Amino acid sequence: MPVPPSRVPSGPLAEKWSKHKFEMKLVNPANKRKFTVIVVGSGLAGSSAAASLAELGYNVDCFCYQDSPRRAHSIAAQGGINAAKNYQNDGDSVFRLFYDTIKGGDFRAREANVYRLAEVSVNIIDQCVAQGVPFARDYGGLLANRSFGGAQVSRTFYARGQTGQQLLLGAYSALSRQIALGKVRMHPRTEMLDLVVVDNTVRGIVTRDLVSGRIESWSADAVVLATGGYGNLYFLSTMCAGANVTAAFRAYKRGALFANPCYVQIHPTCIPVTGDHQSKLTLMSESLRNDGRIWVPKRPGDKRPPNQIPEDERDYYLERMYPSFGNLSPRDISSRAAKKVCDEGRGVGEFGRGVYLDFADAIKRLGRKTIEERYGNLFEMYEKITAENPYEVPMRIYPAVHYTMGGLWVDYNLMSNINGLHVIGEANFSDHGANRLGASALMQGLADGYFVLPYTLGHYLATTKLTRLSPSDAAFRQTEAEVRARIQKLVSLKGTRTVVSFHRELGKLMWDLCGMGRNAAGLKEALAKIPPLRERFWKEAIVTGAGEELNVALERAGRVADFLEFGELLCYDALERDESCGSHFREEHQTPDGEAKRDDERFCHVACWEYQGDGNKPLRHVEPLQFENVELGVRSYK
Ligand SMILES: Cc1cc2nc3c(=O)[nH]c(=O)nc-3n(C[C@H](O)[C@H](O)[C@H](O)COP(=O)(O)OP(=O)(O)OC[C@H]3O[C@@H](n4cnc5c(N)ncnc54)[C@H](O)[C@@H]3O)c2cc1C
């Protein structure tokens, strides 16, 4: 199966989206109510899409596994959301945001998608302000901005350290209005466990009610997956504990192409791991790098407390290595630099896997009150977790898994290669290439949900002649039977090892062999170790309780079983991409000073993986990437 056309419209970059919007077919307003759309996920991408589609007149069934849409992982986003408003008059523009994003992603994203993202970014802020999102304002009352990594302009809008929460409350109010009007039927605590596909066209989904255990089928004219990222494959990550790959992986198994799974973002500013008791890591927002300075002692093994290390014995390594971007160098680069200094024995903290993020200079320059106003809640959170006061002692930080750029392949219309199956937000692969810039995920989720999908989904519905299937159709009954069989298999696991222990073992293996640095030997080792681990899971794991009841052990087992297969796919992708680019750092391919070395000749493409049946190696296809508006340059932040 070749990769379908990307459907990028012809014409100049800046006119593509307007032209495309005009050329797409519309659904007559009176006909919209005849269509039903399923939206799986109620984070920023899902909520904004469900609310917008319902506002347009479509009937929407929206699903999430949490008890409320407001608890989606998006709520955790701290730092902010980018938009090319140029309120600071510091040289920003749509083209600059586009360029920064393409360069930040190490030239591995589609130009047209990224330009559209930059273009609609300005509308997002207006939309959110209209919804009452309380963005920070400057002394004159205008919206304030701060800087994030990989950019030399200030374009990040924020609401203290709770931007995701405030944006989600905005999207949730729009969603609630439609729930009250009866246009959105909200199904919380309901997990999608499979996709119903007939002749490569999506016809609905099969779900499990997480409270009663009931398995149900839902039919629709189109399905939207807004199910977030798969970083919890690594066990320890900054993502919410429930984040998983199940929906996307089921779609992959039903024929959807999975693009660039090996692009995993490792964020440089997380609270370091303290031991095996942890099940989750905490992010300290990238915004802290606006004022915090990152350093380690110059001398390996220097165990003195930070305040006893004189200035000339400190190495502000990011400022030294990347004088132009300094502490605001992009995430992949900052993370690798932190790993490098720790590998040299200069890491701080009990296990030597940490670097300092120091606010002493900023407090001296701006006063404690200003720092408190900017980051007060983050400082409080840090102190609660570590029992150290960051106003007095530098924070200790270390990289951790945070975001996944890979995801289901989509065309310019955000439709996968399965007709009618659209994928938005972190669940798709589309906009960030091999590395995402900070504050661009919220932008993408809301761009997809508020401003792109409502047009492109309409075009699909207007140009597709299909009769909706009944949920009692044979295709649904067959998929339901398969879902039930899998649940039965899981609840029959009565071994002696906990599911969590398998997840932890898989995560450690992925982190060690396919983490910040990867090489062919390590990836082959991972590929040799994952299948036996999976086999052991199906023999030795224990899942308590039954299928027809609230059973969190079963929920977790299903997700871990998927990770045990998906990890292998990710390693195949990392092995075959025999170059370094962005977050994917193949140790064999680096410049003499340790920077990622791309191979544009062989790898300037999207890798799209096709499922070939259990136990068989998936097939790798490619979508070539063309750059007509930016030059494929060496990505330098020096
Ligand atoms: C700690 C942290 C801080 C961050 N800070 C920022 C920031 O400052 N700026 C920025 O731009 N980005 C930030 N990010 C990234 C950003 O928050 C996410 O990429 C974004 O919120 C993802 O939104 P989403 O709507 O795609 O998915 P999510 O918010 O993850 O929502 C996924 C939804 O899918 C549902 N779901 C998943 N699987 C199923 C299933 N099988 N069945 C039913 N429902 C399902 C879930 O219930 C949920 O509703 C941060 C990330 C983290 C971890």
The ligand as an SDF file (V2000), in Angstrom:
LIG
                    3D

 53 58  0  0  0  0  0  0  0  0999 V2000
    3.5840   18.5840   32.0960 C   0  0  0  0  0  0  0  0  0  0  0  0
    3.3330   19.0680   30.6970 C   0  0  0  0  0  0  0  0  0  0  0  0
    3.3590   20.4210   30.4180 C   0  0  0  0  0  0  0  0  0  0  0  0
    3.1260   20.8830   29.1200 C   0  0  0  0  0  0  0  0  0  0  0  0
    3.1730   22.2150   28.8720 N   0  0  0  0  0  0  0  0  0  0  0  0
    2.9330   22.6580   27.6070 C   0  0  0  0  0  0  0  0  0  0  0  0
    2.9370   24.0590   27.3270 C   0  0  0  0  0  0  0  0  0  0  0  0
    3.1670   24.8890   28.1910 O   0  0  0  0  0  0  0  0  0  0  0  0
    2.6860   24.4440   26.0530 N   0  0  0  0  0  0  0  0  0  0  0  0
    2.4370   23.5550   25.0430 C   0  0  0  0  0  0  0  0  0  0  0  0
    2.1960   23.9800   23.9170 O   0  0  0  0  0  0  0  0  0  0  0  0
    2.3960   22.2280   25.3070 N   0  0  0  0  0  0  0  0  0  0  0  0
    2.6360   21.7620   26.5450 C   0  0  0  0  0  0  0  0  0  0  0  0
    2.6080   20.4160   26.8020 N   0  0  0  0  0  0  0  0  0  0  0  0
    2.1330   19.4950   25.7470 C   0  0  0  0  0  0  0  0  0  0  0  0
    0.6080   19.5680   25.6410 C   0  0  0  0  0  0  0  0  0  0  0  0
    0.0470   19.7030   26.9190 O   0  0  0  0  0  0  0  0  0  0  0  0
   -0.0020   18.3470   24.9710 C   0  0  0  0  0  0  0  0  0  0  0  0
    0.7030   18.0170   23.8220 O   0  0  0  0  0  0  0  0  0  0  0  0
   -1.4510   18.6310   24.5730 C   0  0  0  0  0  0  0  0  0  0  0  0
   -2.1670   19.1290   25.6640 O   0  0  0  0  0  0  0  0  0  0  0  0
   -2.1100   17.3870   24.0020 C   0  0  0  0  0  0  0  0  0  0  0  0
   -3.4670   17.6940   23.7710 O   0  0  0  0  0  0  0  0  0  0  0  0
   -4.4070   16.6560   23.0460 P   0  0  0  0  0  0  0  0  0  0  0  0
   -5.7610   17.2690   23.0210 O   0  0  0  0  0  0  0  0  0  0  0  0
   -3.8160   16.2550   21.7530 O   0  0  0  0  0  0  0  0  0  0  0  0
   -4.3940   15.3630   23.9680 O   0  0  0  0  0  0  0  0  0  0  0  0
   -4.7060   15.1600   25.5690 P   0  0  0  0  0  0  0  0  0  0  0  0
   -4.8710   16.4240   26.3030 O   0  0  0  0  0  0  0  0  0  0  0  0
   -3.6650   14.1960   26.0150 O   0  0  0  0  0  0  0  0  0  0  0  0
   -6.0920   14.4690   25.5530 O   0  0  0  0  0  0  0  0  0  0  0  0
   -6.2560   13.1290   25.1740 C   0  0  0  0  0  0  0  0  0  0  0  0
   -7.7130   12.7930   25.3270 C   0  0  0  0  0  0  0  0  0  0  0  0
   -7.9490   11.5340   24.7210 O   0  0  0  0  0  0  0  0  0  0  0  0
   -8.6900   10.7110   25.5970 C   0  0  0  0  0  0  0  0  0  0  0  0
   -8.3410    9.3280   25.2540 N   0  0  0  0  0  0  0  0  0  0  0  0
   -7.1100    8.8060   25.0190 C   0  0  0  0  0  0  0  0  0  0  0  0
   -7.2260    7.5160   24.6840 N   0  0  0  0  0  0  0  0  0  0  0  0
   -8.5370    7.2270   24.7070 C   0  0  0  0  0  0  0  0  0  0  0  0
   -9.2810    6.0550   24.4470 C   0  0  0  0  0  0  0  0  0  0  0  0
   -8.7000    4.9100   24.0730 N   0  0  0  0  0  0  0  0  0  0  0  0
  -10.6230    6.1180   24.6120 N   0  0  0  0  0  0  0  0  0  0  0  0
  -11.2500    7.2680   24.9960 C   0  0  0  0  0  0  0  0  0  0  0  0
  -10.5850    8.4000   25.2210 N   0  0  0  0  0  0  0  0  0  0  0  0
   -9.2520    8.3750   25.0780 C   0  0  0  0  0  0  0  0  0  0  0  0
   -8.3150   11.1530   26.9700 C   0  0  0  0  0  0  0  0  0  0  0  0
   -9.3340   10.8020   27.8700 O   0  0  0  0  0  0  0  0  0  0  0  0
   -8.2000   12.6680   26.7570 C   0  0  0  0  0  0  0  0  0  0  0  0
   -9.4830   13.2410   26.8370 O   0  0  0  0  0  0  0  0  0  0  0  0
    2.8600   19.9480   28.0890 C   0  0  0  0  0  0  0  0  0  0  0  0
    2.8410   18.5930   28.3630 C   0  0  0  0  0  0  0  0  0  0  0  0
    3.1100   18.1430   29.6500 C   0  0  0  0  0  0  0  0  0  0  0  0
    3.1560   16.6870   29.9050 C   0  0  0  0  0  0  0  0  0  0  0  0
  1  2  1  0
  2  3  1  0
  2 52  2  0
  3  4  2  0
  4  5  1  0
  4 50  1  0
  5  6  2  0
  6  7  1  0
  6 13  1  0
  7  8  2  0
  7  9  1  0
  9 10  1  0
 10 11  2  0
 10 12  1  0
 12 13  2  0
 13 14  1  0
 14 15  1  0
 14 50  1  0
 15 16  1  0
 16 17  1  0
 16 18  1  0
 18 19  1  0
 18 20  1  0
 20 21  1  0
 20 22  1  0
 22 23  1  0
 23 24  1  0
 24 25  2  0
 24 26  1  0
 24 27  1  0
 27 28  1  0
 28 29  2  0
 28 30  1  0
 28 31  1  0
 31 32  1  0
 32 33  1  0
 33 34  1  0
 33 48  1  0
 34 35  1  0
 35 36  1  0
 35 46  1  0
 36 37  1  0
 36 45  1  0
 37 38  2  0
 38 39  1  0
 39 40  1  0
 39 45  2  0
 40 41  1  0
 40 42  2  0
 42 43  1  0
 43 44  2  0
 44 45  1  0
 46 47  1  0
 46 48  1  0
 48 49  1  0
 50 51  2  0
 51 52  1  0
 52 53  1  0
M  END
$$$$
